[in-house]
Structures are given as structure tokens and as C-alpha cells.
């Protein structure tokens, strides 16, 4: 038609591949078309549609925690399995395609070069795909931090194309801080600009990465405008510098600010790193519950809302979301450790209730924000049954007083503990808690 729209009759098109040829004047376009057969009962399927992760036909704001069951200790593992942190349940197991599981030397002998992987790699991929076909999972993990390795996007695109062709039922994702470079190696990117909080000798709280920089890593993929790519974010849930006594865990305020600094740029998936530190501090454990339940409650806005930036400075950012039914949400984030006056003109007129709070806002244009505060206003109440921010902070404070109030011989002593093992140890990380769990 004159508007460029077209259709074709697919009656009788059987499962499998076909070739679609489109001729327009002197131009001809040939594309492969595939009709997928239904998966067996109990199997999950995932794909990316309109920039969202879709699982079994349902757009999903993924909420998962990395390294479940690894290094956390038996006591914590039992507590974790008995709790409900609002983790997404329909993802299932994730098939790991990281080459280091095949042979660590491949990263240096092949993967840094713009070449096609060796037959050995494709044979190994075949075994991983075969395993995935019999599992309940719906995702592949292709590469851990390719930008840190200087990995070749050409090399890993060969792997991506091979796996996607062999198993088109499952999304392929990567943990990456350079999605604009590696966008061809995965469908879903979960970026990991960890904030690395630590305390200096003169009493200052400093970070390895500024909060106002976090969203730029999400922008790398979102600004490509690719509806077949989705962007996610890693929540800092650990002490970054394992052997540095100045290293610290994020506070509750820092954890919430960190997540929303990424989400308001278009992150539609949240992965917490990592389970093995989750039980170390109440702020990390309950902070994960808070961000996961918040993301679940506001899922429709994050996935389908029209997102408009209202303000962006080095100190704060404000956005609004609007759904087709007229309901609205605004989010204002203070990136700094100081109180900030945030101007946020452009919030549509209306009566807003504070999400996980007690305030009400009537067409606000400015906010006086506490350090790292995130203010969310909604035209409808979405937080029924959820603890408020203040209630969560009070619970965390009580648990922290209990932790630090115990009689102990080791807390805050970094040089008095000597450990001699049968094997050389380069780190004392987790040593104490693992002993306690026995």
C-alpha cells in the first residue's frame, strides 16, 4: 500500500524454515522466516520484544541474584531458601556458555582475536545446547565482562549466531559495561557499574564510581533504539575490595539510589551481585528485598510506561512514566551524599501518593532530597502490603545493632588473625563465616 504496509498469506506454513522474498520495483530483499514448533510441557521460552524480556509470552522485569548457593555457607543457604525476596521464578536454570568452562586458555589463544572459533569450541557449544534443551531454563549466559578481557566482539558474535540458530527458544545475555560495542553478542545486557563504597582514613565515604555515571552504561544500549535488545542492571550487594579493610558494604540508601540510577534510564532487569555477601549485612539483604519488591510492584510502568526525562544535573535526575490508561509515576533521584534541592518541572497535574512512604504531592515542581534519597510518586497506590522505606530502614538498624552488639573477638580486627592451611591462601575472604557455619 501507499503507507508501506504489506501482508502475505501464511496458510499451511509448517514448522521450520522458509525464505521470504520481497520485490519492490528494482529492489529485492530476501529474508529467512522461521516458524517455531511448540516446546514440550514444562519448558520455558524467552525472547526480546519492544526492548523487554518476554518469558512464556509474558513481558517480565527480571529479578534474580547471582551465584545462588555459592560460598554463602550452609546456615545462610537454608535461611535464603526459606525466605521470599521476590525473585523471578520462571527463569529456571541458566546455561553457561563462558569459554572458561570449556578451557580457560581459550580466552587468550582465541577469544581476543577477530577470528571464527575453533571446531573444539563449536563441539563444546553443542553439548551445552543439548543440556539446555532438557532443562527448565530459558536463558544462556554467553560471556562475563567481555570489555574487561578485551574480548573480540567478532569472535563472540560467531558464538551468538551459532547458538541462536541452534536454539532460538532462549535469550542469550551478558554481564557487560560496554553494550554499545558488544551489542551483537547478546540479546539482554545487564551492566555492572559497581559503586565500590569504602571509607578513607580521614573519615570520608568515597566510591569507585560516581552515582551520576551509572545510568550512562544503560544508555549505551537503550540509545541504539533496538527493540530486539533489552537492558538490565546489577545491584551492588557486596564489599567490592575483598582484602581491603577500608572496603564497605552499601548502605540501604546507597543500594536503593544505585538501583534507581540505572532503572530510570531504561533498565528492565535487575540482578543482585551476589548471594555470598547477601547475608553479611542487613542493609544488603533487606535492601535487595526492598528493590526487588519495588520493581515488581511498578513493573507495568518500567516495561510499558512512556518514559520522559524531566531534569538531569550532576546532582539529581527526574523522570516520569505514563501508561495508556492515564496513570502516572514520577521518580526523583539524588546522586549525592548531601541534601539537594531538585527542580522537576513537567510532572502532570494531579494528586500523587508517595510510593513506600506517607507523603502526598500535589503537582510538585521541586523536592528537598536527603542524601541519596529516591522519591517516587504514583497516581494510584501500588505498595499495599509492602514495608515503607522508613520501616525498612528501622528494621535494618535494629538488626545491625544486634550484629555489632554481640560479644566477639574478631570484629574489626584485621591483623590479629592468622590462619595456616594445608594449601596456600591468598585471601581471608569468607573464612570466618564459613567456620561459624560448620
PLY file of the C-alpha trace (Angstrom):
ply
format ascii 1.0
element vertex 438
property float x
property float y
property float z
element edge 437
property int vertex1
property int vertex2
end_header
0.00 0.00 0.00
0.89 3.68 -0.18
1.77 3.64 3.54
4.32 0.88 3.03
2.26 -1.75 4.85
2.07 -5.25 3.41
0.93 -8.74 4.34
1.26 -12.24 2.98
-0.70 -15.46 3.29
0.96 -17.95 5.66
-1.78 -20.56 5.43
-0.28 -24.03 5.67
3.14 -22.76 6.68
4.62 -25.72 8.54
7.11 -25.63 11.42
10.57 -24.97 10.11
12.39 -22.54 7.83
11.26 -20.75 4.69
12.56 -17.93 2.53
10.60 -14.70 2.17
11.40 -12.65 -0.93
10.08 -9.11 -1.22
10.33 -7.22 -4.52
9.65 -3.50 -4.69
10.39 -2.08 -8.09
14.01 -2.91 -8.85
14.81 -3.73 -5.22
14.68 -7.25 -3.84
15.01 -8.35 -0.21
15.42 -11.96 0.86
14.90 -12.96 4.46
14.74 -16.29 6.25
11.49 -16.89 8.10
11.18 -19.49 10.83
8.06 -20.91 12.42
8.96 -22.49 15.76
7.31 -25.66 16.96
5.71 -25.50 20.44
8.02 -26.50 23.28
7.22 -29.59 25.37
5.29 -29.10 28.60
7.40 -27.74 31.44
9.84 -25.92 29.16
10.24 -22.15 29.24
10.73 -19.93 26.22
12.13 -16.38 26.17
12.69 -13.64 23.64
13.13 -9.84 23.48
10.22 -7.75 22.24
9.96 -3.95 22.26
13.04 -3.77 24.47
11.59 -6.09 27.12
12.42 -9.61 28.22
9.46 -11.88 27.46
9.18 -15.24 29.25
6.49 -17.68 28.14
4.68 -14.84 26.42
4.72 -12.51 29.44
6.92 -9.37 29.49
8.93 -9.67 32.70
11.01 -7.31 34.82
13.57 -9.94 35.81
14.77 -10.01 39.43
17.48 -12.53 40.21
20.50 -12.95 42.47
23.82 -14.10 41.09
25.69 -17.16 42.44
22.91 -18.73 44.48
24.33 -21.46 46.72
27.96 -20.42 46.19
30.18 -19.54 49.17
27.32 -18.40 51.36
27.59 -21.16 53.94
25.09 -23.81 54.96
23.25 -21.74 57.58
22.69 -18.82 55.26
21.68 -21.09 52.38
18.92 -22.61 54.50
17.68 -19.17 55.53
17.79 -17.90 51.96
15.82 -20.84 50.53
13.14 -20.44 53.20
12.68 -16.73 52.52
10.89 -14.89 49.72
12.90 -11.98 48.34
10.55 -11.73 45.36
12.94 -13.36 42.94
11.60 -14.06 39.46
10.65 -17.73 39.45
10.11 -18.56 35.78
13.68 -18.08 34.54
14.85 -21.50 35.67
18.45 -22.62 35.29
20.77 -20.59 33.05
23.03 -22.42 30.61
26.59 -21.11 30.92
28.50 -20.63 27.68
31.52 -18.96 29.29
34.56 -20.37 27.47
36.46 -20.74 30.74
34.17 -23.66 31.48
35.48 -25.32 28.34
39.14 -24.36 28.66
40.45 -21.17 30.35
43.29 -20.94 27.83
40.80 -20.28 25.03
40.32 -16.73 26.27
43.93 -15.98 25.35
44.51 -18.31 22.42
41.32 -17.44 20.50
38.79 -15.10 22.07
40.86 -11.91 21.91
41.21 -12.19 18.14
38.76 -11.31 15.35
38.53 -14.90 14.17
35.98 -17.69 13.96
36.12 -20.03 16.98
37.76 -23.40 16.50
35.83 -26.61 15.93
36.61 -27.56 19.52
34.54 -24.61 20.71
31.55 -25.43 18.50
31.65 -29.06 19.63
31.55 -27.86 23.23
28.68 -25.48 22.42
26.74 -28.42 21.02
26.99 -30.19 24.38
25.81 -27.09 26.24
22.87 -26.61 23.89
21.89 -30.27 24.28
21.90 -29.87 28.07
19.83 -26.70 27.86
17.19 -28.44 25.74
16.48 -30.88 28.56
16.46 -28.27 31.35
13.73 -25.97 32.63
15.82 -22.87 31.92
15.17 -20.22 29.30
18.43 -18.28 29.05
22.08 -18.64 28.01
24.94 -16.70 29.58
27.50 -16.03 26.88
30.34 -14.07 28.46
31.33 -12.47 31.73
32.58 -8.88 31.36
33.92 -9.06 27.77
35.15 -5.46 27.99
37.43 -6.33 30.92
39.07 -9.09 28.89
39.34 -7.08 25.71
37.38 -9.89 24.08
36.68 -9.75 20.37
33.08 -8.90 19.54
33.65 -10.58 16.16
34.66 -13.84 17.87
31.72 -13.88 20.25
29.27 -12.88 17.55
30.12 -16.17 15.86
29.15 -17.94 19.09
25.97 -15.89 19.44
24.86 -16.59 15.86
25.58 -20.31 16.23
23.65 -20.74 19.48
20.75 -18.52 18.34
20.41 -20.60 15.18
20.58 -23.93 17.03
18.26 -22.85 19.85
16.08 -19.84 19.00
13.85 -20.51 22.03
16.24 -18.98 24.58
17.54 -15.46 25.16
21.32 -15.00 25.31
22.62 -12.48 27.82
25.87 -10.99 29.04
27.16 -9.02 32.01
28.76 -6.05 30.26
29.74 -2.40 30.74
30.19 -1.74 27.01
26.93 -2.75 25.39
27.41 -0.26 22.56
30.49 -2.23 21.47
29.26 -5.76 22.18
25.59 -5.34 21.23
25.92 -8.11 18.63
26.89 -10.86 21.09
23.72 -10.96 23.22
20.02 -10.11 23.43
19.98 -8.93 27.04
22.73 -6.91 28.69
22.97 -6.48 32.43
25.54 -3.82 33.12
27.57 -3.80 36.34
28.95 -0.38 37.28
29.53 -1.30 40.93
29.76 1.66 43.32
32.58 0.20 45.46
31.96 2.11 48.71
34.95 2.47 51.03
35.96 4.68 53.93
39.16 6.69 53.86
41.50 7.17 56.81
40.26 10.75 57.25
36.65 9.59 57.65
35.31 10.28 54.15
32.90 7.96 52.35
34.08 7.56 48.76
33.07 5.44 45.77
34.82 3.72 42.93
32.23 5.14 40.54
30.02 8.21 40.90
26.27 7.62 41.10
25.59 10.13 38.34
27.67 7.99 35.95
25.76 4.75 36.49
22.96 5.41 34.02
25.35 6.04 31.14
26.07 2.30 30.95
22.37 1.64 30.43
22.26 4.40 27.81
24.87 2.53 25.74
22.25 0.01 24.61
18.98 1.92 25.07
20.06 4.73 22.74
20.64 2.21 19.93
16.86 2.03 19.60
16.94 -1.72 19.05
13.63 -3.35 20.06
15.38 -6.74 19.89
17.79 -5.76 22.71
16.98 -5.31 26.40
18.97 -3.61 29.13
19.37 -4.70 32.73
21.38 -3.62 35.76
23.42 -5.22 38.54
22.77 -4.16 42.11
25.91 -3.82 44.28
25.29 -6.32 47.09
28.82 -6.99 48.27
32.01 -5.41 49.60
33.98 -4.78 46.42
37.58 -4.85 47.71
37.91 -8.27 49.27
41.25 -7.77 51.02
40.97 -4.05 51.77
39.86 -3.23 55.34
38.58 0.17 54.17
36.10 -1.52 51.82
32.49 -1.47 52.95
29.06 -2.74 52.02
26.48 -0.35 50.55
24.13 1.29 52.99
20.40 0.91 52.44
20.16 4.41 50.96
23.10 3.75 48.64
21.62 0.44 47.47
18.27 1.99 46.59
19.85 5.01 44.89
22.21 2.75 42.93
19.35 0.67 41.51
17.13 3.58 40.52
20.03 5.44 38.91
20.00 2.59 36.36
16.30 1.83 36.22
15.23 5.38 35.30
17.47 5.16 32.22
15.56 2.12 30.91
16.90 -0.94 32.73
14.12 -3.54 32.76
16.01 -6.35 34.51
17.74 -6.41 37.89
20.42 -8.85 39.02
21.90 -8.62 42.51
25.58 -9.47 42.93
25.99 -11.64 44.86
24.38 -14.22 47.10
27.58 -14.98 49.00
27.63 -11.46 50.55
23.88 -11.08 50.90
23.79 -12.34 54.48
26.72 -10.25 55.70
24.77 -7.05 56.32
21.08 -6.39 56.92
21.26 -3.36 54.62
22.31 -5.60 51.73
19.82 -8.39 52.44
16.79 -6.22 53.18
17.88 -3.73 50.54
17.62 -6.48 47.94
14.14 -7.39 49.17
13.15 -3.72 49.01
14.39 -3.11 45.46
13.02 -6.41 44.16
9.54 -5.84 45.60
9.56 -2.24 44.38
10.46 -3.30 40.86
7.74 -5.96 40.89
5.10 -3.51 42.12
5.93 -0.92 39.45
6.62 -3.47 36.71
3.98 -2.21 34.27
5.46 1.29 34.29
9.01 0.08 33.79
8.02 -2.21 30.91
5.24 -0.28 29.17
5.26 3.27 30.51
6.22 6.19 28.29
9.38 7.44 29.99
10.22 11.14 29.82
13.21 12.82 31.43
12.23 15.94 33.37
15.62 17.01 34.71
19.24 15.87 34.71
22.13 17.54 36.53
25.32 16.23 38.10
23.41 16.05 41.41
19.99 14.64 40.52
17.71 13.22 37.83
13.92 13.17 37.49
11.70 11.19 35.11
8.01 10.49 34.66
6.23 7.40 33.36
2.77 7.39 31.78
0.56 4.44 30.86
-2.16 4.42 28.26
-4.89 4.41 30.92
-3.75 7.81 32.21
-1.99 6.61 35.37
1.38 8.24 36.09
4.55 7.81 38.14
7.44 10.17 38.76
10.88 9.31 40.16
13.46 11.78 41.51
16.96 10.55 42.47
19.63 12.39 44.48
23.03 11.12 43.30
24.99 12.79 46.10
25.90 12.45 49.79
24.47 15.87 50.53
20.95 17.35 50.71
19.84 18.60 47.30
17.06 20.87 46.04
15.80 19.15 42.88
13.75 21.02 40.29
11.44 18.69 38.37
9.11 20.67 36.14
6.87 18.65 33.86
5.10 16.37 36.34
1.48 16.32 35.09
-1.08 17.89 37.38
-2.69 15.51 39.84
-2.66 14.08 43.33
0.30 11.75 43.93
0.92 9.40 46.84
4.47 8.56 47.88
5.46 5.03 46.92
6.55 3.23 50.10
6.11 6.44 52.07
3.46 8.59 53.75
3.67 11.88 51.89
1.30 13.25 49.28
2.28 15.53 46.42
0.03 17.91 44.50
1.62 18.81 41.18
5.11 19.19 42.67
7.88 21.06 40.85
10.69 20.86 43.42
11.90 18.41 46.08
14.23 18.78 49.04
16.06 15.45 48.95
18.08 13.77 51.67
21.48 12.29 50.72
20.94 9.52 48.12
17.17 9.80 48.52
14.82 8.43 45.88
11.30 9.89 45.86
8.61 8.09 43.86
5.08 9.42 43.45
2.17 7.48 41.93
-1.36 8.44 40.98
-2.53 5.08 42.33
-1.45 3.12 45.39
0.89 0.28 44.37
2.58 -0.52 47.68
-0.16 -2.30 49.63
1.43 -4.85 51.97
4.96 -3.51 51.44
7.04 -2.01 54.22
7.73 1.71 53.84
11.26 2.97 53.32
11.34 4.25 56.93
10.09 0.93 58.31
12.71 -0.97 56.29
15.49 1.33 57.50
14.35 0.89 61.13
14.38 -2.90 60.76
17.87 -2.76 59.25
19.13 -0.54 62.08
17.76 -2.97 64.68
19.44 -5.95 63.02
22.72 -4.05 62.70
22.66 -3.17 66.42
22.17 -6.86 67.16
25.07 -7.86 64.90
27.56 -5.36 66.29
26.37 -5.76 69.88
27.39 -9.40 70.19
30.44 -10.32 72.25
33.17 -11.05 69.76
36.89 -11.42 69.39
37.23 -10.83 65.66
35.02 -7.89 64.62
37.12 -5.07 63.14
40.40 -6.87 63.80
42.25 -7.24 60.54
45.83 -8.09 61.60
45.44 -10.32 64.63
44.01 -13.36 62.83
46.50 -15.86 61.47
45.37 -18.91 59.52
47.60 -21.78 58.40
46.06 -24.22 55.98
47.18 -27.24 54.08
47.02 -25.13 50.91
48.25 -21.59 50.34
45.56 -18.96 50.87
45.68 -15.60 49.11
42.60 -14.20 50.82
40.85 -14.43 54.16
37.54 -13.66 52.44
34.64 -15.60 53.96
36.95 -17.65 56.16
35.35 -16.67 59.45
31.73 -17.12 58.45
32.42 -20.45 56.82
33.90 -21.66 60.10
30.88 -20.41 62.03
28.50 -22.31 59.76
30.07 -25.70 60.47
0 1
1 2
2 3
3 4
4 5
5 6
6 7
7 8
8 9
9 10
10 11
11 12
12 13
13 14
14 15
15 16
16 17
17 18
18 19
19 20
20 21
21 22
22 23
23 24
24 25
25 26
26 27
27 28
28 29
29 30
30 31
31 32
32 33
33 34
34 35
35 36
36 37
37 38
38 39
39 40
40 41
41 42
42 43
43 44
44 45
45 46
46 47
47 48
48 49
49 50
50 51
51 52
52 53
53 54
54 55
55 56
56 57
57 58
58 59
59 60
60 61
61 62
62 63
63 64
64 65
65 66
66 67
67 68
68 69
69 70
70 71
71 72
72 73
73 74
74 75
75 76
76 77
77 78
78 79
79 80
80 81
81 82
82 83
83 84
84 85
85 86
86 87
87 88
88 89
89 90
90 91
91 92
92 93
93 94
94 95
95 96
96 97
97 98
98 99
99 100
100 101
101 102
102 103
103 104
104 105
105 106
106 107
107 108
108 109
109 110
110 111
111 112
112 113
113 114
114 115
115 116
116 117
117 118
118 119
119 120
120 121
121 122
122 123
123 124
124 125
125 126
126 127
127 128
128 129
129 130
130 131
131 132
132 133
133 134
134 135
135 136
136 137
137 138
138 139
139 140
140 141
141 142
142 143
143 144
144 145
145 146
146 147
147 148
148 149
149 150
150 151
151 152
152 153
153 154
154 155
155 156
156 157
157 158
158 159
159 160
160 161
161 162
162 163
163 164
164 165
165 166
166 167
167 168
168 169
169 170
170 171
171 172
172 173
173 174
174 175
175 176
176 177
177 178
178 179
179 180
180 181
181 182
182 183
183 184
184 185
185 186
186 187
187 188
188 189
189 190
190 191
191 192
192 193
193 194
194 195
195 196
196 197
197 198
198 199
199 200
200 201
201 202
202 203
203 204
204 205
205 206
206 207
207 208
208 209
209 210
210 211
211 212
212 213
213 214
214 215
215 216
216 217
217 218
218 219
219 220
220 221
221 222
222 223
223 224
224 225
225 226
226 227
227 228
228 229
229 230
230 231
231 232
232 233
233 234
234 235
235 236
236 237
237 238
238 239
239 240
240 241
241 242
242 243
243 244
244 245
245 246
246 247
247 248
248 249
249 250
250 251
251 252
252 253
253 254
254 255
255 256
256 257
257 258
258 259
259 260
260 261
261 262
262 263
263 264
264 265
265 266
266 267
267 268
268 269
269 270
270 271
271 272
272 273
273 274
274 275
275 276
276 277
277 278
278 279
279 280
280 281
281 282
282 283
283 284
284 285
285 286
286 287
287 288
288 289
289 290
290 291
291 292
292 293
293 294
294 295
295 296
296 297
297 298
298 299
299 300
300 301
301 302
302 303
303 304
304 305
305 306
306 307
307 308
308 309
309 310
310 311
311 312
312 313
313 314
314 315
315 316
316 317
317 318
318 319
319 320
320 321
321 322
322 323
323 324
324 325
325 326
326 327
327 328
328 329
329 330
330 331
331 332
332 333
333 334
334 335
335 336
336 337
337 338
338 339
339 340
340 341
341 342
342 343
343 344
344 345
345 346
346 347
347 348
348 349
349 350
350 351
351 352
352 353
353 354
354 355
355 356
356 357
357 358
358 359
359 360
360 361
361 362
362 363
363 364
364 365
365 366
366 367
367 368
368 369
369 370
370 371
371 372
372 373
373 374
374 375
375 376
376 377
377 378
378 379
379 380
380 381
381 382
382 383
383 384
384 385
385 386
386 387
387 388
388 389
389 390
390 391
391 392
392 393
393 394
394 395
395 396
396 397
397 398
398 399
399 400
400 401
401 402
402 403
403 404
404 405
405 406
406 407
407 408
408 409
409 410
410 411
411 412
412 413
413 414
414 415
415 416
416 417
417 418
418 419
419 420
420 421
421 422
422 423
423 424
424 425
425 426
426 427
427 428
428 429
429 430
430 431
431 432
432 433
433 434
434 435
435 436
436 437
